[in-house]
């Protein structure tokens, strides 16, 4: 697994309970493409609610503390100061494209099998 350094863009798949979730470094160009796609997504009032166990989404973290959390057809962004439920801006993620693109940045062998069709 990658060992991220400060200043790196990172991703984390929320998949485990009781052990650390996988974290990896995202190449700057891939992160830039994902962030550039954000403004084209349609606003919505609330994110999709992940289940309490199993796959719960994927998070992109910028070096400045901003995050984009994707799960179930929505993406929520937060600045470094935003925290907790109800904070941040939520957008639709048709076909889970943002989520799929972010998961695809994981190096081989980092993620367990994730079936987005049943989640």
C-alpha positions in Angstrom: 0.0 0.0 0.0 1.1 3.6 -0.7 2.4 5.6 2.2 1.0 9.1 1.6 3.1 12.2 2.5 1.8 15.6 3.6 1.1 17.5 0.4 -0.3 14.5 -1.4 -3.8 14.0 -2.6 -5.1 10.8 -1.0 -8.1 8.5 -1.2 -9.6 6.2 1.4 -12.2 3.5 0.8 -14.5 3.1 3.7 -14.8 -0.7 3.7 -13.8 -2.2 7.0 -14.9 -2.2 10.6 -12.4 -3.1 13.2 -9.3 -2.6 11.1 -7.9 0.3 9.1 -9.5 1.3 5.8 -7.2 1.3 2.7 -5.6 4.7 1.9 -3.6 5.5 -1.2 -2.0 8.4 -2.9 -3.9 9.8 -5.9 -1.9 11.3 -8.7 -2.3 15.0 -9.0 -3.7 14.9 -12.6 -6.3 12.4 -11.6 -7.3 14.4 -8.6 -7.5 17.6 -10.7 -9.8 15.9 -13.2 -12.1 14.7 -10.4 -12.3 18.2 -8.8 -12.8 19.7 -12.2 -15.9 17.4 -12.7 -17.5 18.7 -9.5 -19.1 21.9 -10.8 -20.9 20.0 -13.6 -22.7 17.8 -11.0 -26.3 18.9 -10.1 -27.0 20.1 -6.6 -29.2 18.0 -4.3 -30.4 18.5 -0.7 -28.9 15.4 1.0 -26.4 12.7 0.4 -27.2 9.0 0.1 -26.9 7.3 3.5 -24.3 4.5 3.6 -25.0 1.3 5.6 -23.5 0.9 9.0 -21.3 -2.0 7.9 -19.6 -3.0 4.6 -18.7 -0.6 1.8 -19.6 3.0 2.9 -18.0 5.0 0.1 -14.7 6.6 -0.9 -13.1 9.9 0.1 -10.7 12.1 -1.8 -8.6 14.4 0.4 -6.8 17.5 -0.9 -3.6 18.7 0.7 -5.4 21.7 2.0 -8.0 19.6 3.9 -10.9 19.7 1.5 -12.7 16.4 1.0 -15.1 14.9 -1.5 -17.0 11.9 -0.2 -18.8 9.7 -2.8 -21.4 7.0 -2.1 -24.6 5.7 -3.7 -24.9 8.3 -6.4 -24.0 11.4 -4.4 -20.8 13.4 -3.7 -20.4 15.7 -0.7 -17.6 18.2 -0.5 -16.4 19.8 2.7 -13.7 22.4 3.4 -11.1 21.7 6.1 -13.3 23.6 8.6 -16.6 21.8 7.8 -17.2 18.7 9.9 -20.0 16.3 10.7 -23.3 15.5 9.1 -25.3 18.4 7.6 -22.2 20.3 6.6 -20.9 20.6 3.1 -22.4 20.7 -0.4 -24.1 17.7 -1.9 -24.3 16.9 -5.6 -25.8 14.0 -7.7 -23.3 11.5 -9.2 -25.1 10.0 -12.1 -24.0 6.4 -12.7 -21.7 6.8 -9.7 -19.1 8.1 -12.2 -17.1 10.2 -9.7 -17.1 7.4 -7.2 -16.0 4.8 -9.9 -13.2 7.1 -11.2 -11.9 7.7 -7.7 -11.9 4.0 -6.8 -10.1 3.3 -10.1 -7.1 5.3 -8.9 -6.4 2.6 -6.3 -3.2 0.6 -7.0 -3.8 -3.1 -7.7 -4.4 -5.2 -4.6 -5.3 -2.3 -2.3 -9.0 -2.7 -2.4 -11.1 -5.7 -1.6 -13.8 -6.6 -4.2 -16.4 -3.9 -4.2 -19.7 -4.4 -6.1 -21.2 -1.0 -6.7 -24.2 -2.5 -8.4 -25.6 -4.0 -5.2 -24.8 -1.1 -2.9 
